[in-house]
Amino acid sequence: MPLFATLMDHAPISSDTAIDQPGAVATARRALDTAVASGTHVFNSLRRWRRSEAEAPEGWAWLRRPAIIGFLAIIAITVGGSFSNSPFKLEMPGTWPFGVPTANTAATDPENQTLLMLGLLLVYGGLVLLLRVWLQVSKALKNRPGAPIKYLTWILVLWIIPLVIAAPMFSRDVFSYAAQGEMVSHHINPYIYGPFTLGSGPYVNPVDPLWGNTPAPYGPLFLIIDGFFASATFHHATATVMALRLLELGSVALLAVCIPKLARSVGRDPGEAFSLAVLNPLVLITIVGSAHNDGMMIALLVAGVTAARLKHPVWGIVLCALAAAVKAPAALGILYIAWDWLGPDVPFRQRLRPLVLAGLLSAGVLAALTAISGLGLGWVSNLATPGTVRSWAAPATGIGMGITGLLHALGAGVSMASVLTITRLLGLLAAVVIGVWLLKESDRIGQLTALGLTLLLFVVLGPVVQPWYLTWGLVLLAPVAEGRIRTTLIVLSVTAPFIGLPGGRTMLVELLHADPLVLAISLVALLVFVVAPLGRWTQIGRVEQGVADRDLVAS
């Protein structure tokens, strides 16, 4: 029985009051009962807060510490990668305002070996520390949902600043983009000719010789923007590279806007999704640090899927078509939006019309962009260009290389190209078959899960696996990541940054030939990055769970 009613049962009330003001008495009773209940709730909340106050950081202030530690880790990566003899970036004069040689020959003085070792340790140590911080932040946000996105956005800004300032690291692809943009600005078709067509010069010299005579596999939208940057910067090579870096920075900003909305649309915590997708070190390093145009593709794809989830399928298809006009794999987003247009559990026959409409709308967008670019459809025939790279990291390619080596050992005169054609075709067919099954089962397993896994399949079973390719599927899986999907996302995000890292071999050589004292100091320094305590905030998930368990027992 409410407290006020109990009191009123024993309190004398005049007949005049009872007769003349019954409404006031009832209202007063309800008000006092509400106040007592609210006070009891506040008292219990204060008691729980005081009990956990000594164990858990107050509010969300604990996010400051991982923000600063992650910032210092990225500072270590960028400083170590910016040394003039760093193996993590292109050592060529004029490719960046600082951190590159001022002459045509890089310094080879023995005194620079210590500097080289320091740079290697800073990059690898900083990367390990950044991954540790990211893992703990993601774990804490999983156990304590509701983090304000504005706080996580400030962490993103803080972590990005050093990457924007430093030279492009871990890849030379952005220099190829810049050269292709210069070609477009001079009306040279990158779908027919490679960057070396420009001759020697600041645009061509930094291009990896592997891609020097290779036509571009990128869609018309990217090359339109690319050519515009070359013209807008007055054909200044470094300025064009900087503009391309800013383009990818804008792509990450678009991801930061869309991922929380996408997470809410599927009933998941936006803070955890933000940490897994946008604060992901693999995304930051390969998209912002290396300036890969995959960031633009992913951002437009996520924006399209988000629009479709928010009941705007037409805009979703348009955005995914724009993403496919950067890189073709984004076309899978069009397929999934059309498949889900009428909702779940719809017969296949009824899905045909949305599929046809989506195909026509996408074809119209791509045709318009192709006409604006004036470059034609040559990029479609160039989609196999990345397969030029032969790497053991790709199972379809690694198995082919292994079979070729075994056959050669047995005396069979089989060419590697023919074996790779077969193994890569089998890998592609396997990806298609599993992808069709995932599409068919998407109503049961979830649209985002099916789409993200399909994109990962086409990467893992494709002819070449690059770390930045993995971001296609990982970003889409982040809003729905739980259980095995979350474990897969974390494992790939932690291991992928080390795949093909250009300084790995150099570091091993230096460790083998280093002075014993320098080696000992280096190993101790690396150990500091690996085991250094991160602070009490790493226990926030355990503290919250422990408090919840005690409250449950007490109740």
N, C-alpha and C positions, 0 to 999 in steps of 0.2 A: 504494500500500500504506500503511495507517495507520502513523503514527510508532511507536507502541508495539510493533506487530508486527515492524517492522524492527529495533528495539532487541532484542527478545526473541530474534530469530533469531541474534544475535551474543552473547547473554549466557548464561553458564553457569547451569544450573539443576540442583540436585541431584535424584537420582532419587526421594528421599523426598518432596521438595516436589512434583515432577511427578506422583507416584503418589497421594500422600495429599491434595493440595489442588488438583485440577484445576479445580474450580468457582471457587475463590478467584482463581486465576490468570486465568481467562477473564473473571471479573467485573472484576478490576483492569485488564485490558487494555481492556475496553469503557469503563470509567470514564475511563481516561487518554486514550483516543482521543476521547471526548466532550469532555473538558476542553480538549484541544488544539484541536479543531474550534471549540469555543465561544470559546476565547481568540483564535483567528485571526479569527473573525467580529467579535468585539468590537474587535480591533485595526484591522480594516478599517473598521469603523463609526466609530471614533475618528478615523482618518485622514481619512475623508470629512467628518466633522463639523468637524475642525480646518481643513480646506481651505475649507469654506464659511462658517466662523465669522465671518470678516471681512466677508462679503458679505450674509448673511441674518440677520434678527433671531432671537434665541434663542427656541426654543419657540413659544408663542403669545402671548408678551408684546407682540408688535408690534400686537396688536388694541387695546391701550390707546390708541394715538395716534389711529386713526380714531374710536374711541369718544368721545374728548374733542373732536376737531374736529367731529364730527357733533353733539355736545351743544352746542357753541358756535354752530353753524349754526342749530339749533332755537331756542336762546336768542335769536339775532338775529331770527328769524321771529316769535317770540312777543312780544318786546319791541316790535319795529316795529309789529306788529299790535295791540298793546295801548294805543298812544297814543290820547288822547281824541278825536283828529280822524282816526283811521285809517279808510280806506275798506274795510278787510278784515273788519270786524265791524260789528255793529249798533250805531249811535250812538243809544242810547236809555237814559234814566235807569232804574236799577233792574234792568237785565238781567244784571248781573254785579257782584260785590263791588268790582271796581276796573277802571279803564281805560274807563269810560263817563262821559258827561256827568252832572253832578249837577243840571242844570237842563234844561228842556224844549228849550232852544236850544243847539246845539253852538257852540263857540267859533269865531268867524270873524275874529278879529283878524289883521291882516297879519303880525304877528310869528309867528303859528302856521304860516305857510307853510314856514318852514325846518324846523319840527318835522315837518310833513307830508312834506316831501321826505326827511327822515331816515328816517321810518317806511317810506316806499316803498322806499328803498334797502336798509334792513335786511331787509325781507321778501323782496324779489326776490334780493338778494345772498345772504341766508341760504339761500334755496331752491336757488339755483345751487350753492352750496358743499355743501349736504347731498346733492344729486344726484351731485356729483363724488365725494364720499366713498363713497356707496353703490355707485356703479359700480366704484370701485377695490376695495372690500371684496369685492364679488361676483366680480370677476375674480381676485383673489388666492385666494379660497376655491375657485374652480373649478380653479385650477392647483395648489392645495395642499389636498387633501381631508382630512377627519378632524378638523376643528375641533371642540373640545368645545362642546356645545350650552349648557352652563352659562355659558361666557364670552360667547357670543352673546346669551344671555338677559340678562346684565348690561348689555350694550350697549342692548338693547331697553328695559330699565327706565330707563337713563340718558336715552335719547332721548325717552321718553314723559313724564317728569316735567314739563318745561316746558309741554307740550301739555295736560296735565291741569289745570294751574294756570290757564292763560290762558283767556280767554273764548272761546266758540265762534267760529271764524273761517271765512271763505270761503263760508258758507251760513247761512241763517236757518231751515232745515228743522227743527232741533231744537226751536225755539219752537212750530212747528206740532204736533210730537209732544206737547209738554207740554200744549198747549191741548186736543188730542184726549184725552189722559189725564184732564184735568179734566172733559171732557164725559162720559167713561165713568164717572168717580166720581160724577157727578150723574145717571146713568142717561139721558144724552142720546146717541142713537145716531150715532156719527161716520160711519156708512155712509149716513146720510140727510141729515145737516146738516153745515155747515162750522163752523170755530171761531168765526166771528163771531156764531153763535147765542148764545154766552155773554155778549154785550154787551161793553162796554168794561171794561178791567181789566188787571192785570199779566200774566195769561195771554194775553190777546187782543192787546194793543197791539203786541207784537213780531212778530206773525204777518205774513208777507208778504201784502199785499192780493191777490196773484194766487191764493192758496190760502185766502183768508178764507171764501169761501162754497163751497168745494170739498169734497165728501165724501172720506173717507179710502180709499186703495187698499190698505191694509195688512191682513194677516191677523189672525185672532182672538188668536193667542198674543201678538203684540206689543201689541195694545190691552189685553189682560188685564194684562200687566206694566205697561203705561203707566198704566192706571187705578189700579193698586196703588201706584205711585210717587206719584201725585197725592194719594192718601189718606194714605199713610205719611208724607209730608212736611207733613201738615196743610194741604194746599192752598196751599203756598208756591211761587210760580212759579219763582223762581231755584233753590230746593232741588230741585224736580222736574227742571229742566234739568241740574243737577249729577248727579242720580241716573241720568238717561239717559246722561250722559257716562260714568259708572262702569259702566253696562251694556255700553257699547261697549268699554271698557277690559277688562272680563271676556271679551268676545268675542275680542279680540286675544290675551289669555292662553290661551284655548282653541285658537286657531290655533297659538300657540307650542308647545303640547303635541302637537297632531295632525300638523303639517307634517313634523317629523322622522320620525315613525312612518310616515307616508304615503310619504315618500321611501325609507325602508328597504324598504318593501313592494314597491317597484318596482326595487330594486337601485341606488338613486342615493344620492349623498352627502347626508346630512341637513343639514350645515352650509351648503352652497351653496343648498339649497332654502330653508332658514331665512332666509338673507340676501335671496334674491329675493322671497320671499313676505311674511315678517313684518317684516323691516327695511325693506321697500320704502317710500320716502317717500310715494308715492301712498296706500298703506294707512294710514300713520301720520297723515297730514295730513287725509284725508277721513273716516277712521273715528274716530280719537281726537280730532283737532283740530276737525272739524266735527260729530262725534257722529252720523253718519248710521247709521240702523238697518240698512243693508246689511251692517255688520260682524257683527251677530247672525245674519243670514241666511247669510253666508259661513261663519262659524264652525261653525254647525250642519250646513251642507252638507258641509264638509270633514270634520267629525267622523263624519258618516254614511258618506261614501265610505271613510274610514279604517277604520271598523268593518267594512264589507263586505270590504275588502281583507284584513282580519285574520280572515276566515272567520266573521263575524257578520252575515250579510245582513239578518236580521230587525231587529236593532238599527240597522243602517244605514238601512233603509227608515223606521223610526220617527223617527230623527234628521232624515232628509231631509224627512219629512212635517212635522216641527216647523219646519224651515227654511222650507218652503213656507207655513206658517202665519204667517210673518213677511212674506215676499215670494214671490209665485207662481213666479218663474223657477227657484227651487230645486227645483221638482217634476221638473226634468230629471234630477236626481240619482236620484230614485226609478226613473225609466225605465232609466237606465244600470245601476243595481244589479240590477234584475230581468232585464235583457238578459244580464248577465254571471253570473247566479246559478249556472248549470250549467257554467260554464267556457267557454273559447273553442271555436270551430268546431263549434257545436251547431246543428242544423237549426232553421229558424224555427218549425216546428210544435212542437218540444220547448220552445221558449222561451215559448210562449203561456201555459202554466200558471203559471210564475213571474211573468209580466206580470200575469195576472189576480189572483194572490195578493197581489202588491205593490200593485195598485190597490185591492183590498178593504181591506188593512191600512192604507194611507194614508187612504182614505176614512173608516175608523173613527176614526183619530187626529184628522182634521180635523172630523169630526162631533162628537166628544167636546169638542174645544176650542170649537167653535161653540156647543154647548149650555151649556158653562160660562160663556162670555162673554155669552150671551143677546142677541147683536147680529145674528144671522142671517147670511145669505150675501151681503149687499149688497156686500161688498168685491170679489166676483167681477165684478160689473157695473161696478165703479169702476176696473178695471185700466187703462183707457185714460186715466185722469186725467193722468199725466205728459205725455201728448201735447198738453196745453194750451200747453206751451212751444214756441215756434217758434224754432229755432236753426239757423244754417248749419253747425254742427258735425255735425249728423245728415245723412248723405247723402240719405236718403229725403225729409227735410223740405227740405234745401237745394236739391235738384233741383226739388222742387215749387214753392218760392218763386222759383227762377230761371225756370222755365217760365211761371209766372204773370206775372212782370215782363215777359218777352219777349212774351207774348200781349197784355198791356196796351199795350206799345209798338207792336204791330201793329194796335191798335184793337179787339181782341176783348174783349168784356165777360164774361170768365170770372172766377168768384169763386175766391179763393185756397183757401177751404175745400174746394171740390170737387176742385181739382187735388191738394191735399195728401192727400185721401182716397184718390185713385188711386195716387199715388206711394208713400204709406206702406203701402198694401195690397200693392203689388208688392214693396216691400222686405221685408215680413213673409213673403210667399209664397216669396221667394228664400231667406230664412233657414230656412224650414221645409223646403224642398227640399234645401238643402245639409245641414241638420241631420239629415235622414233618411239621406242618403248617409253622413255621418260615423258615425251609429249603426250602419249596416250594415257599415262598414269598420272599426269600433272594434277588432275582434279583430286586425286587421293593423296599424293605426296606434297602438293603445293606448287603453285606456279613458279615462285622464285627459286625454290629448291631445284625443280626440274630444269629451269633455264640456266641457273648457275652451274649445275653439274654437267649439263650438255656443253657449255662453253669450256669447262675444265677438260672434258673428254676430248674435244677437238684440239686442245692444246697438247695434252699428254700423249694422245695417240697420233698426233700430227708429225710432220717431217722434222720439225725443230721445236725445242722447248726453250724459250727465253724467259727469264724471271718476270719481266713485265707482261708477258702474255698471260701469266697466271692471275694477274689482277682482274682480268675480264670476269672470271667466274667468282673469285673470292669476294669481290665487292658486292655482288648480287646475293651471295649466300650470307653475308654478314647480318642482315636484318632478321633472318630466320635460323641463325646458327645455334644449334643445341645438340647435345649428344655427340654422335659420330661426326656430324657435319661440322660442329664447332671444333672438334679435335682435328679434323682434316684441314680446316681453315688455318688453325694455329700452326700445325706442323709445316704446312706449305709456306706460310708467311715467315716462319723462323728459318727454314732451310733455304728457301729460294734466293734471299739476298747473297748467299755465298756461292751460288751456281755461276760459274764462269767469271767470278770476281777477278779482274785483271792482275791484281797484285799477289794472288795466291802463290804462284810459282816463284815469283821474285822473293817473297818472304821466306819460303822454304830454302832457297839457295842462300839467302843472306844468313839464315840461322845455321846452316851447315858450315859456312865459311867465316862466321863471326868470331871475334875475339871472345874467349871464355868469359871474361868479366862482363863484356857488353851483352853476351848471351844471357848470363845469369840475371843481370839487371833488367833485361828485356822481359824475361819470363816472369820475374817478380812483378814487374809493372803490368803485364797482361793478366796475371793472377788477381791483381787489385780490381781490375775491371770485372772479372768474373765473379768474385766473392764479396765485393764491397757491400756492406749493409745498405739497404735502401731507406730504412726508417720504419717507424711504427705504423705508418699508413698501409703497409702491405698486409697488416693483420685486420684491416677494417672489416673484411667479409666475415672472418671468424668471430670478431667481436659482436657484429650485428646478429649473427646466427646464435651465438651464445646467449645474448640478451633475450632474443625471441624464445629460445628454448626455456629459459628460466621463467619468463612471463607465462608460458604455456603451462609449466608445472605448477606455478603459483596459483593460476586460475583454476 
